[in-house]
Amino acid sequence: MKKIALFIISLMTLFSCQKQQEAGYIVQVSLGGWHTPDYTAEQIIGRIDTVSQLIPVKKVIIGWSPDKEIYHQVGEYLHARDISMLLWLPVFAETEEVCENSPAVDLWGNVPANYDLAAGEGFRFNCPSNPQNAANVVAIYDKLFRDCGFDGVFLDRIRTQSFVSGVSGVLGCGCPICVERFAAEGVDIQVVKSQFESLGDDFFSVSGYTPADGFCFNDSVAAAFFKAKGHIVSASVAAIADSLRSRNLEVGLDLYAPFMAPFVGQDYSILASHADFIKPMLYRRTFAPAGMGFEYDLLRKSLPAATGYPAFEMDVDFLHSQLEAMQPYSCGKYPGIEINYREVIAPTSPEYISESLKAVLSHGFDGVVLSWNIMEAPLTHLKPLKQ
């Protein structure tokens, strides 16, 4: 029996080592918005060729300019090397230039303020429940990208607004369609509004946080609201994902870090069951939307009187806590680590990247997404990837 036990342990150790060795990388190429792409096909191919000589590139996420010729050329290069090409496709934001959408509103019917990070990225969010908004996303793929040679799609902006717009950003959507969907979840929006207006910031107070359970709200109405919001938003994303998967497309999902996901309507258990892989944005050095510290600081500033929110350090221990929170889900797991560099928005370094990669791979996940634009990554940032 002892020999058998030792044999089983040896097999498990071998499997774990092989999985870490086989871990691959997904590369993101941001072409900009819906206008002229920021790079040529030759520039993109050249950079990917350089990167693929250092690390095993499994997939390339690219978009969302409608310039089909770029995708044909890049796709031909990638497919010759057995690398998948996925369309980077926004869902509940950034589509205003190509289709008519119904905007998301807060519980009082007001459109939350947007965040103008750069041209083409206004972070203006649309209603997640409106069936026409969902149909528009699939129609964009069918009309603009279906014949471009994509192997899959990577769905971005699959959430509501965050604390970028203050409390208004996360208390929504409150349009008539969403009010009905909340009611179907057993949540009366009028009660939610009254409770928030009565408690103020204390509506958001929590008794603690654990990677397994997230934040535990003190107020039962708040807990029910955010649970229902996660169901509503994520079910809409799941329906879009299912529609695209029916077209024989692989589907990846861009997610907030687990500790912030409930505030923007992302229920990991629902989303992971409708995706081929998930990419939580575990950005510790990003001072813009989706950056973990950036978003958490906005929460604390928006809710100065709320209790239970400690001052988290965005160190490697906190990164491990978020990686631990990802463990239960059975789809592919490729945490996103920012590798591009911007002096103010993303002051990354080779040491930071090396530390982050080591932490991710120690959990035995499928690999890492190099975010959010490999075209902006300094060559010095790529060297740690070779180790």
C-alpha positions in Angstrom: 0.0 0.0 0.0 2.9 2.3 0.8 4.4 1.8 -2.6 1.1 2.5 -4.3 0.7 5.7 -2.3 4.2 6.8 -3.2 3.5 6.0 -6.9 0.3 8.1 -6.9 2.1 11.0 -5.2 4.8 10.8 -7.9 2.2 10.9 -10.7 0.5 13.9 -9.1 3.8 15.7 -8.8 4.7 14.9 -12.4 1.4 16.1 -13.7 1.7 19.4 -11.7 5.2 20.0 -13.1 4.1 19.2 -16.6 1.1 21.5 -16.4 3.3 24.4 -15.2 5.9 23.6 -18.0 3.1 23.6 -20.6 1.5 26.8 -19.4 1.1 29.1 -22.4 0.6 32.7 -23.0 -2.2 34.7 -24.6 -1.1 38.0 -26.2 -3.3 41.1 -26.5 -3.0 43.5 -29.4 -5.0 46.7 -29.0 -5.7 48.3 -32.4 -7.6 51.2 -31.0 -11.2 52.0 -31.6 -13.5 51.8 -34.6 -11.4 54.0 -36.8 -8.0 53.7 -38.5 -6.0 50.9 -36.7 -3.0 52.0 -34.7 -0.6 49.5 -36.3 -0.1 47.8 -39.6 -0.2 44.0 -40.1 3.5 44.0 -40.6 4.2 45.7 -37.3 1.9 43.3 -35.5 3.4 40.2 -37.1 6.9 41.5 -36.3 6.2 42.0 -32.6 4.4 38.7 -32.2 7.3 37.0 -34.0 9.7 38.5 -31.5 7.6 37.5 -28.5 6.9 33.9 -29.8 10.7 33.3 -29.9 10.8 34.0 -26.2 7.6 32.2 -25.0 5.0 29.8 -26.2 2.2 32.0 -27.6 -1.1 30.0 -27.7 -3.6 32.7 -28.7 -3.6 36.3 -29.8 -6.5 38.6 -28.9 -6.8 41.5 -31.4 -9.3 44.2 -32.1 -11.5 46.0 -32.6 -10.8 48.1 -35.7 -13.1 46.8 -38.6 -10.1 46.7 -40.9 -10.5 43.2 -42.3 -7.3 43.0 -44.2 -5.2 43.3 -41.0 -7.0 40.2 -39.6 -6.6 38.2 -42.8 -2.8 38.9 -42.8 -2.2 38.4 -39.1 -4.5 35.3 -39.1 -2.6 33.7 -41.9 0.7 34.2 -40.0 -0.8 32.9 -36.8 -2.6 29.9 -38.2 0.6 28.8 -40.0 2.2 28.6 -36.5 -0.8 26.9 -34.8 -1.7 30.0 -32.9 -5.4 30.9 -32.4 -6.7 34.4 -33.3 -9.5 35.8 -31.1 -11.5 39.0 -31.8 -11.4 41.5 -29.0 -15.0 42.5 -28.9 -16.6 45.1 -26.5 -20.1 44.3 -25.2 -21.8 46.8 -22.9 -19.6 49.8 -23.8 -17.6 51.3 -26.7 -20.1 50.2 -29.4 -22.0 53.5 -29.6 -20.2 54.4 -32.9 -21.5 51.3 -34.7 -25.0 50.7 -33.3 -27.8 52.3 -31.4 -27.8 51.2 -27.7 -30.0 51.9 -24.6 -27.7 53.4 -21.9 -27.6 52.0 -18.4 -29.0 54.2 -15.7 -28.7 54.2 -11.9 -31.6 53.4 -9.6 -32.9 57.0 -9.9 -32.9 56.9 -13.7 -29.8 58.9 -14.3 -26.9 58.0 -16.6 -23.7 57.6 -14.6 -20.8 59.7 -15.6 -18.3 58.1 -18.0 -14.5 57.9 -17.7 -12.6 59.4 -20.7 -9.3 57.5 -20.5 -8.5 57.9 -24.2 -10.1 58.3 -27.5 -12.3 55.3 -28.3 -12.4 54.3 -24.6 -15.1 56.3 -22.9 -16.3 53.5 -20.6 -19.9 54.5 -21.2 -22.0 51.5 -20.3 -25.3 50.3 -21.8 -28.1 48.4 -20.2 -27.2 44.7 -19.7 -30.8 43.5 -19.9 -32.1 45.2 -23.0 -32.4 42.4 -25.6 -31.5 44.8 -28.5 -28.2 45.7 -26.8 -27.3 42.0 -26.7 -28.5 41.4 -30.2 -26.3 44.3 -31.4 -23.1 42.7 -30.1 -23.7 39.5 -32.0 -24.8 41.5 -35.1 -21.5 43.4 -34.9 -19.6 40.1 -35.1 -21.7 38.7 -37.9 -21.6 41.9 -40.0 -18.0 43.1 -39.5 -15.9 40.1 -38.5 -17.5 36.8 -39.4 -15.4 36.3 -42.5 -12.0 37.4 -41.0 -10.7 34.1 -39.9 -11.2 34.3 -36.2 -11.1 31.2 -34.0 -12.9 32.8 -31.2 -13.9 36.0 -29.5 -12.8 37.7 -26.3 -15.6 39.6 -24.7 -14.7 42.8 -22.9 -16.8 45.4 -21.0 -19.0 42.7 -19.7 -20.1 44.6 -16.6 -21.8 47.7 -15.4 -20.0 50.9 -14.5 -17.8 50.9 -11.4 -17.0 53.4 -8.7 -15.4 55.4 -11.4 -18.8 57.1 -11.4 -19.1 57.0 -7.6 -22.0 55.2 -5.9 -24.2 55.9 -9.0 -22.0 53.7 -11.1 -22.6 50.5 -9.1 -26.3 51.1 -8.1 -27.7 50.1 -11.4 -29.0 49.4 -13.9 -32.4 50.8 -12.9 -34.2 51.0 -16.2 -37.7 49.4 -16.4 -36.4 46.2 -17.9 -33.8 45.8 -15.2 -36.3 46.6 -12.5 -38.4 43.7 -13.7 -35.4 41.4 -13.8 -34.5 42.4 -10.2 -38.1 41.6 -9.2 -37.8 38.2 -10.7 -34.7 37.7 -8.5 -36.8 38.7 -5.4 -35.4 42.2 -5.1 -37.6 45.3 -5.0 -35.7 48.2 -6.4 -37.9 50.7 -4.5 -36.8 49.0 -1.2 -33.2 49.1 -2.3 -33.4 52.9 -3.0 -35.2 53.5 0.3 -32.6 51.5 2.2 -29.7 53.3 0.6 -31.3 56.7 1.2 -31.8 55.8 4.8 -28.4 54.3 5.5 -26.2 56.2 3.2 -22.6 54.9 3.0 -23.4 52.3 5.7 -25.6 50.5 3.1 -22.2 49.2 1.8 -20.6 48.4 5.1 -19.2 44.8 5.4 -18.2 42.5 8.2 -15.1 41.2 6.5 -13.5 39.8 3.4 -12.2 36.3 2.4 -11.0 35.1 -1.0 -13.6 32.3 -0.9 -16.6 34.4 0.0 -15.7 38.0 -0.9 -17.0 40.9 1.0 -19.9 40.1 3.5 -22.4 42.9 3.5 -23.9 43.8 6.9 -27.2 44.9 5.3 -29.4 42.1 3.9 -30.9 44.3 1.3 -27.5 45.3 0.0 -26.4 41.6 -0.1 -29.5 40.6 -2.0 -29.1 43.5 -4.5 -25.5 42.7 -5.4 -26.3 39.0 -5.6 -29.2 39.7 -8.0 -27.1 42.2 -10.0 -24.5 39.5 -10.5 -27.1 37.1 -11.8 -28.7 39.6 -14.1 -25.6 41.0 -15.7 -23.8 37.6 -15.9 -26.8 35.8 -17.4 -27.0 38.4 -20.2 -23.2 37.9 -20.9 -23.8 34.1 -20.8 -26.5 34.4 -23.4 -24.2 36.4 -25.7 -21.4 34.0 -25.1 -23.6 31.0 -25.9 -24.8 32.6 -29.1 -21.2 33.1 -30.3 -20.1 29.6 -29.2 -22.9 28.3 -31.4 -20.9 29.7 -34.3 -18.1 27.3 -33.3 -16.1 30.1 -31.7 -14.0 29.8 -28.6 -15.1 32.4 -26.0 -12.9 34.2 -23.4 -14.1 36.7 -20.9 -12.4 39.8 -19.4 -13.2 39.9 -15.7 -12.6 42.2 -12.8 -10.5 40.9 -10.0 -12.6 38.6 -7.8 -12.8 41.0 -4.8 -14.3 43.8 -7.0 -16.3 41.7 -9.4 -19.6 41.7 -7.4 -19.9 45.5 -7.5 -19.9 45.5 -11.3 -22.3 42.6 -11.7 -19.8 39.8 -12.5 -20.7 36.4 -11.0 -17.8 34.1 -11.6 -19.8 30.9 -11.2 -22.1 31.9 -14.0 -19.6 33.4 -16.3 -17.0 30.6 -16.0 -19.6 28.0 -16.9 -20.3 29.7 -20.2 -16.7 30.4 -21.2 -13.7 28.5 -22.5 -11.5 30.6 -20.4 -11.6 33.6 -18.1 -9.1 36.4 -17.7 -9.3 38.2 -14.4 -7.5 41.5 -14.6 -5.1 41.2 -11.8 -3.5 44.6 -12.5 -1.5 45.9 -9.5 0.3 48.6 -11.3 -2.6 50.1 -13.4 -4.0 53.4 -12.3 -7.0 53.4 -14.6 -10.3 51.4 -14.8 -9.8 47.7 -13.9 -6.6 48.4 -12.0 -7.1 46.6 -8.6 -5.8 49.4 -6.4 -7.3 52.1 -8.6 -10.8 50.6 -8.3 -10.6 49.8 -4.6 -9.3 53.3 -3.8 -12.3 54.7 -5.7 -14.6 52.5 -3.6 -13.2 53.8 -0.3 -13.3 57.4 -1.5 -16.9 57.1 -2.7 -17.9 55.5 0.6 -16.0 57.3 3.3 -18.4 56.4 6.1 -18.7 52.7 5.1 -17.0 50.3 7.5 -15.1 47.0 6.9 -12.9 48.1 4.0 -9.2 47.8 5.0 -6.4 49.5 3.2 -5.2 46.6 1.0 -1.6 46.6 -0.1 -1.3 45.6 -3.8 1.6 43.3 -3.0 2.3 39.7 -4.1 0.4 38.4 -1.1 -2.7 40.1 -2.2 -2.2 38.8 -5.7 -2.1 35.3 -4.3 -5.4 35.9 -2.5 -7.0 36.7 -5.8 -5.4 33.7 -7.5 -6.8 31.6 -4.7 -10.3 33.0 -5.3 -10.1 31.7 -8.9 -9.3 28.1 -8.0 -12.9 26.7 -7.8 -13.8 27.4 -11.5 -13.4 24.6 -14.0 -12.9 26.6 -17.3 -9.5 27.7 -18.5 -7.9 30.3 -16.3 -5.5 32.8 -17.7 -5.0 35.7 -15.2 -4.2 39.0 -16.9 -0.9 40.7 -15.9 -0.1 44.1 -17.4 3.1 44.0 -19.4 2.8 47.3 -21.3 4.3 50.4 -19.9 3.0 53.9 -19.4 4.7 56.3 -17.0 1.6 57.4 -15.2 -1.1 54.8 -16.0 1.0 51.6 -15.9 4.5 52.1 -14.4 5.4 48.5 -14.7 9.0 47.0 -14.6 10.7 43.7 -15.4 10.9 42.9 -11.7 7.1 43.4 -11.3 6.4 41.2 -14.2 8.7 38.5 -13.1 7.1 38.5 -9.6 3.6 38.4 -11.0 4.3 35.6 -13.4 5.9 33.5 -10.7 2.9 33.9 -8.5 0.4 33.0 -11.3 2.3 29.9 -12.4 2.7 28.7 -8.9 -1.1 28.1 -8.8 -0.9 25.7 -11.8 -3.2 27.7 -14.0 -3.3 27.3 -17.8 -1.2 30.4 -18.4 -1.2 34.2 -18.5 -2.7 36.9 -20.6 -0.1 39.5 -21.4 -2.2 42.7 -21.0 -3.3 44.9 -22.4 -1.2 45.7 -25.4 1.9 43.8 -26.4 2.7 46.5 -28.9 3.5 48.9 -26.0 5.6 46.4 -24.0 9.2 47.4 -23.8 11.6 44.6 -24.9 13.1 44.7 -21.4 9.7 43.6 -20.0 9.7 40.5 -22.2 12.9 39.0 -20.9 11.4 37.7 -17.6 8.9 35.7 -19.7 11.7 33.5 -21.1 12.6 32.2 -17.7 
